[in-house]
Amino acid sequence: MDLQTIKERIASVQSKREYLLSLLEQPNLGTLRIDVNQALEELDELIDEFRRTIPVE
């Protein structure tokens, strides 16, 4: 996998973060809120690790 493909995939994942944030605003989320929070935390860690490994130009 080349660097450009990896960057495109990371950008795609980053765009999905906004959807997870919108889910947290739903009042009827119930116990799924825990899973959404966990997904956001892991997504943020993945993005941070990517940025440390491959600096954005």
PEHURA-V895839 format. One record per backbone hydrogen bond with DSSP energy under -0.5 kcal/mol. CO is the residue of the C=O (numbers start at 1). NH is the residue of the N-H. If there is no record, write none. Layout:
CO|NH / CO|NH
This chain:
2|6 / 3|7 / 4|8 / 5|9 / 6|10 / 7|11 / 8|12 / 9|13 / 10|14 / 11|15 / 12|16 / 13|16 / 13|17 / 14|17 / 14|18 / 15|18 / 16|20 / 17|21 / 18|22 / 19|23 / 20|24 / 21|25 / 22|25 / 23|26 / 26|29 / 29|32 / 30|33 / 31|34 / 31|35 / 32|36 / 33|37 / 34|38 / 35|39 / 36|40 / 37|41 / 38|42 / 39|43 / 40|44 / 41|45 / 42|46 / 43|47 / 44|48 / 45|49 / 46|50 / 47|51 / 48|52 / 49|53 / 50|54
